[in-house]
Amino acid sequence: MPAPPPIFPVTHIELPDFEQHLLANGLPCYHINRGTQDLVRIEFICWGGRPYEKHPLVARTTAALLKEGTRRHTGSAIAEQFDYYGAHLSVPFQMDTGNLAMHCLNKQLPEILPFFIEILCEPALRQTDLQAYLKRKQQSLKEDLSKAEVVAYRNITEHFFGANHPYGYNSTPEAYADLQQEWLVEHHYRCFHAGNGFAIISGRFDEATSSYIHGELARIPNRTAAPINTLTVAEQTPGKIVIPHAQGGQAAIRIGRRLFPRTHPDANGCYVLANLLGGYFGSRLMENIREDKGYTYNISAGYDSFRWGGTFQIDTEVSPEYVQQTLQEIRHEIARLRDELIEEEELQMLRNYLMGSFLTMVDGPFNWAETVRTLLTEQLGTTDLANLIKTVQDISPKEIQRLAQRYLQDEDLWTVIVGP
């Protein structure tokens, strides 16, 4: 029987280059020209997410209605055009930005890209489409609120930032009912233009294709950049919140706190710390609470960041009779991080996992394009990603313990329990 191939740790990751171009209308355009197939993806990203709203829910609603038609074409006509040519149109949701993306074969660009520009620049945002959208969202919200995990997530994020903060407010039937068509029109005019965002072109394309794309993107109007709203966090003393919830057989547990964006000097270390605690299948919470105790099928911990803030959060669902035991074990694992130095063997396993995940971020033009988009929207560059990789490779047990002692004190953590 042949011997299996040897396993080598990932010690170096070559971050691909990307080019920046400034189009005639002032739009920054980033090129990621890689891959083996004549397929191109174009994404327009503008500063038009929640921090730029004048009214709650306007950002997501405006983006969602882009696909519902333009002043010249109905939504069904646009969908038929994209389907006929095997193209795809999407509205990726991001907290800080408004996004519109498409991909198609290079040879189909003349049939697809003009529609993309039309959708971006001339959406109809009709009252009838808004009413149909609101009806769908109110129904889906009703269904979501029947799930304990959704209620728990909504509650804890509201306590992280405050009920009026862009990152903290929650959708309600009343907020949907209050939406006005003119609010969407105003938000689109103020945010979706060349002076308030950038574009990323990824895939394999030649100079002629690049020139054609530039010419189409240059038709996007340029206006004054949208100002960001005042972001005031509602400071509250963390505590424990128990919310009765009759539907469903399990209880949802969320534990966490507000943190900072990735520009903070401790952000990279907190990323490592969160993954050690619950970021992969071999993490401490998974090993203890799933594998050893059998209290849950899944438990995770993560550090999430936005342009203007971040969060650390643990989440799981368990049977009601295991809630207290699960809470006890979570606290135990957090205390271990504060009180004990991690063994080198465990730290190396974590490094191997994270280095492997970094490889997926640069695997192919589209994955790398999404990584570049994240870096740009969080005011970072490839040097910052290289620094994160270096942190994973070099972080010491003492530094991990310092971060746990600084950011994972029990009195700084919210606990939300929703269930029977």
C-alpha positions in Angstrom: 0.0 0.0 0.0 1.6 3.3 -1.0 2.5 5.8 1.7 0.3 8.9 2.0 1.9 12.1 0.8 3.7 14.1 3.4 2.0 17.0 5.2 3.8 20.3 5.3 2.8 23.3 7.3 1.9 26.5 5.3 4.7 28.9 6.2 4.3 31.5 3.4 1.4 33.0 1.5 2.0 35.1 -1.6 -0.6 37.8 -1.7 -1.6 38.5 -5.3 -1.2 41.9 -6.8 -4.0 44.1 -8.0 -4.0 47.2 -10.1 -5.8 50.5 -9.4 -7.2 52.7 -12.2 -9.0 56.0 -11.9 -11.7 56.3 -14.5 -12.7 59.5 -16.3 -15.7 60.0 -13.9 -13.4 59.7 -10.9 -14.4 56.2 -10.0 -11.5 54.1 -8.5 -11.4 50.7 -10.3 -9.4 47.8 -9.1 -8.3 45.0 -11.4 -7.7 41.4 -10.4 -6.7 39.8 -13.6 -6.2 36.1 -12.8 -7.7 32.7 -13.5 -8.0 30.3 -16.4 -11.5 31.0 -17.8 -12.7 33.9 -19.9 -15.2 34.9 -17.1 -15.4 38.3 -15.5 -17.0 39.6 -12.4 -17.8 43.3 -11.8 -18.9 44.7 -8.5 -19.8 48.3 -7.7 -19.4 49.2 -4.0 -20.6 52.5 -2.6 -20.7 54.0 0.9 -24.4 53.5 1.2 -24.9 51.0 4.1 -26.5 51.6 7.5 -24.1 54.3 8.7 -25.2 56.5 5.7 -29.0 56.1 6.1 -31.3 58.9 7.0 -34.1 56.5 8.0 -33.9 52.9 9.3 -33.9 50.0 6.7 -33.5 52.4 3.8 -30.1 51.1 2.8 -31.0 47.4 2.5 -34.4 48.2 0.9 -32.9 50.5 -1.8 -30.3 47.9 -2.7 -32.9 45.1 -2.8 -35.1 47.0 -5.2 -32.4 47.6 -7.7 -33.1 44.3 -9.3 -36.9 45.0 -9.5 -36.6 47.1 -12.7 -35.4 50.4 -14.2 -37.1 53.3 -15.9 -36.8 51.4 -19.2 -37.0 47.7 -18.3 -39.1 45.7 -15.9 -37.5 43.4 -13.4 -38.7 40.3 -15.3 -37.1 41.6 -18.6 -33.8 42.2 -16.8 -33.9 38.7 -15.3 -34.7 37.2 -18.7 -31.7 39.0 -20.3 -29.3 37.7 -17.6 -30.7 34.2 -17.8 -30.6 34.0 -21.6 -26.8 34.8 -21.6 -26.0 32.7 -18.6 -25.1 35.7 -16.5 -25.8 36.4 -12.9 -26.8 39.5 -11.0 -26.6 39.8 -7.2 -26.9 42.4 -4.4 -24.4 41.2 -1.7 -25.5 42.6 1.7 -22.8 44.5 3.6 -23.4 46.5 6.8 -21.4 49.6 5.6 -21.9 49.6 1.9 -24.4 49.3 -0.9 -23.3 46.6 -3.5 -24.3 45.5 -6.9 -22.4 42.6 -8.6 -22.6 40.7 -11.9 -20.6 38.0 -13.7 -20.7 36.6 -17.2 -18.6 35.3 -20.0 -16.3 38.0 -21.5 -18.0 37.6 -24.9 -21.4 38.3 -23.4 -20.3 41.6 -21.8 -21.8 43.8 -24.5 -25.2 42.2 -23.9 -25.0 42.4 -20.1 -22.9 45.3 -18.9 -25.2 48.0 -20.3 -28.0 46.5 -18.3 -25.9 46.5 -15.2 -25.1 50.2 -15.6 -28.8 50.9 -16.2 -29.8 49.0 -13.0 -27.1 50.9 -11.1 -27.9 54.4 -12.4 -31.6 54.3 -13.3 -33.5 52.0 -10.9 -37.3 52.6 -11.0 -37.8 52.2 -7.3 -41.5 52.0 -7.9 -44.1 52.3 -5.2 -45.7 49.0 -6.3 -42.3 47.2 -6.0 -41.8 48.7 -2.6 -45.2 47.5 -1.4 -44.6 44.0 -2.6 -41.1 44.0 -1.0 -42.5 45.2 2.3 -45.2 42.5 2.3 -42.5 39.8 1.8 -40.2 41.3 4.4 -42.9 41.6 7.0 -43.8 37.9 6.4 -40.2 36.8 6.6 -39.7 38.9 9.8 -42.6 37.1 11.4 -41.1 33.8 10.5 -37.6 34.9 11.8 -39.0 36.0 15.1 -40.3 32.5 15.7 -36.7 31.3 15.9 -35.0 31.6 19.2 -31.5 32.1 17.6 -32.7 35.1 15.6 -34.3 36.7 18.7 -31.1 36.2 20.7 -28.9 37.6 17.9 -31.1 40.7 17.5 -31.2 41.3 21.3 -27.5 41.0 21.9 -26.4 43.2 19.0 -28.9 45.8 20.1 -27.2 45.8 23.6 -23.7 46.0 22.0 -24.4 49.3 20.2 -27.8 50.6 21.3 -31.2 50.5 19.7 -30.6 53.6 17.6 -27.1 52.8 16.3 -26.7 51.7 12.7 -25.1 48.4 13.8 -27.6 47.9 16.7 -31.1 48.7 15.5 -33.4 45.9 14.5 -36.1 45.7 11.8 -39.7 45.8 13.0 -43.1 45.7 11.2 -43.6 49.3 12.1 -40.2 50.4 10.6 -41.1 48.6 7.4 -44.5 50.2 7.3 -42.9 53.6 7.7 -40.7 53.3 4.6 -41.4 55.9 2.0 -40.6 55.6 -1.7 -39.0 59.1 -1.8 -36.5 58.0 1.0 -35.2 55.3 -1.3 -34.9 57.6 -4.3 -33.0 60.1 -2.1 -30.7 57.4 -0.7 -29.9 56.1 -4.1 -29.1 59.6 -5.5 -26.9 60.4 -2.6 -25.0 57.2 -2.4 -25.0 55.2 -5.7 -22.6 57.2 -7.8 -18.9 57.4 -8.9 -17.9 59.9 -6.3 -19.0 57.7 -3.4 -17.5 54.3 -4.0 -15.3 52.1 -6.1 -15.5 49.1 -8.5 -13.6 45.8 -8.6 -13.1 43.8 -11.9 -12.0 40.2 -11.4 -11.5 37.3 -13.7 -9.4 36.8 -16.9 -9.7 39.6 -19.4 -7.6 41.3 -22.0 -6.9 44.9 -22.7 -9.8 45.3 -25.1 -12.2 43.9 -22.5 -10.8 46.1 -19.8 -11.2 49.2 -22.0 -14.8 48.3 -22.8 -15.6 47.8 -19.1 -13.9 51.1 -18.2 -16.0 52.9 -20.8 -19.2 51.6 -19.4 -18.3 52.2 -15.8 -17.3 55.8 -16.7 -21.0 56.5 -17.5 -21.8 56.3 -13.8 -22.5 59.9 -12.7 -20.2 61.6 -10.2 -21.7 63.5 -7.3 -20.5 64.6 -3.8 -19.6 61.8 -1.4 -22.3 60.9 1.1 -21.5 62.1 4.6 -21.5 59.5 7.4 -24.0 59.8 10.2 -23.0 60.5 13.8 -22.4 57.1 15.4 -23.2 57.3 19.1 -22.9 54.1 21.0 -25.4 53.7 23.9 -23.1 52.7 26.8 -24.7 50.1 29.0 -23.5 47.9 31.8 -23.4 44.3 30.5 -25.6 41.8 32.2 -27.7 38.6 31.7 -31.0 38.7 29.8 -33.5 35.8 29.7 -36.3 36.0 27.2 -39.1 33.4 27.3 -39.8 31.9 23.9 -42.4 29.2 23.5 -41.7 28.2 19.9 -39.1 25.6 19.1 -37.6 23.0 21.4 -34.1 24.6 22.0 -32.7 27.5 23.8 -30.4 30.0 22.1 -27.4 31.3 24.0 -25.4 34.4 22.9 -22.5 35.7 24.9 -20.3 38.6 23.8 -19.3 42.2 23.8 -18.7 45.2 21.6 -15.1 45.5 20.3 -13.3 47.6 17.6 -12.7 47.7 13.9 -9.7 45.9 12.3 -7.7 49.1 12.4 -7.3 48.6 16.2 -3.8 47.4 17.2 -5.3 44.4 19.1 -7.7 43.3 16.3 -5.4 40.7 14.8 -4.7 39.1 18.2 -8.4 39.0 19.0 -9.1 37.3 15.7 -6.7 34.5 16.8 -8.2 34.4 20.3 -11.7 34.0 19.0 -10.7 31.2 16.6 -8.9 29.4 19.4 -12.0 29.6 21.6 -14.6 28.6 19.0 -13.6 29.3 15.4 -13.1 25.8 14.0 -14.0 22.2 14.7 -10.9 21.6 16.9 -11.6 24.7 19.0 -11.9 24.6 22.8 -15.7 25.1 22.9 -16.3 22.5 20.3 -14.0 20.0 22.0 -15.6 20.6 25.4 -19.3 21.3 24.8 -19.9 19.3 21.7 -17.4 16.4 21.7 -17.0 15.8 25.4 -20.3 16.9 26.9 -22.6 16.4 24.0 -24.7 19.4 24.9 -25.0 20.8 21.4 -24.4 20.0 17.8 -22.6 23.3 17.1 -21.0 26.1 19.1 -18.9 28.9 17.7 -17.0 32.0 18.7 -16.0 34.8 16.3 -14.6 38.3 16.0 -16.6 40.3 13.4 -15.6 43.7 12.3 -17.2 46.6 10.4 -15.8 49.9 9.2 -16.6 51.7 12.4 -16.8 48.9 15.0 -16.7 45.2 15.8 -18.0 42.5 18.1 -16.9 39.3 19.8 -19.7 36.7 20.1 -20.3 33.1 21.2 -23.4 31.4 19.9 -25.0 28.0 20.3 -28.4 26.3 20.7 -29.0 23.6 23.4 -31.9 21.8 25.0 -33.4 23.8 27.8 -32.1 21.3 30.5 -28.5 21.9 29.4 -28.5 25.7 29.5 -26.9 26.2 32.9 -24.3 23.5 32.3 -23.4 25.0 28.9 -23.1 28.5 30.4 -20.8 27.0 33.1 -18.6 25.3 30.6 -18.3 28.4 28.4 -17.3 30.5 31.4 -14.8 27.7 32.3 -13.2 27.8 28.9 -13.0 31.7 29.0 -11.4 31.5 32.4 -8.8 29.0 31.1 -7.8 31.5 28.5 -7.3 34.1 31.1 -5.5 31.9 33.7 -3.5 29.4 31.7 -0.9 29.6 28.8 -1.9 27.6 25.7 0.3 24.7 24.9 2.5 25.0 21.8 1.0 21.9 20.2 -2.6 23.4 20.4 -1.3 26.7 19.2 0.4 25.1 16.2 -2.8 23.3 15.3 -4.7 26.6 15.3 -2.0 28.2 13.2 -2.3 25.4 10.6 -6.0 25.9 10.4 -5.8 29.7 10.0 -3.0 29.5 7.5 -5.2 27.1 5.5 -8.1 29.5 5.6 -5.9 32.3 4.3 -5.0 30.1 1.3 -8.7 30.0 0.4 -8.9 33.8 0.5 -6.3 34.0 -2.4 -7.5 30.9 -4.3 -8.8 32.2 -7.6 -9.8 35.7 -8.8 -13.2 35.8 -7.3 -12.2 34.8 -3.8 -9.3 37.3 -3.9 -11.8 40.0 -5.2 -14.0 39.4 -2.1 -10.9 39.7 0.1 -9.9 42.9 -1.5 -13.4 44.3 -1.2 -13.3 43.5 2.6 -9.9 45.2 3.0 -11.0 48.3 1.1 -14.3 48.7 2.9 -12.6 48.3 6.3 -9.9 50.9 5.3 -7.2 48.4 5.1 -4.7 47.2 2.5 -2.7 44.1 1.6 0.0 45.1 4.1 -2.6 44.8 6.8 -3.6 41.3 5.6 0.1 40.4 5.6 0.3 41.7 9.2 -2.6 39.5 10.2 -0.8 36.5 8.7 2.3 37.4 10.5 0.4 37.7 13.8 -1.0 34.2 13.3 2.5 32.8 12.7 4.2 34.7 15.6 1.7 35.3 18.3 2.9 33.9 21.7 0.9 32.1 24.4 1.5 35.1 26.7 0.0 37.5 24.2 -3.1 35.4 23.8 -3.4 35.3 27.6 -3.0 39.1 27.8 -5.8 39.6 25.2 -8.1 37.2 27.1 -7.4 39.1 30.4 -8.0 42.4 28.7 -11.1 41.6 26.6 -12.8 38.5 28.1 -13.5 39.5 31.7 -16.9 38.1 32.8 -18.2 41.6 33.8 -17.7 42.9 30.3 -19.7 40.2 28.6 -23.4 40.2 27.8 -25.3 37.0 28.1 -28.6 36.5 26.3 -30.7 33.3 26.7 -33.9 32.8 24.6 -36.0 29.7 24.8 -38.7 27.7 26.6 
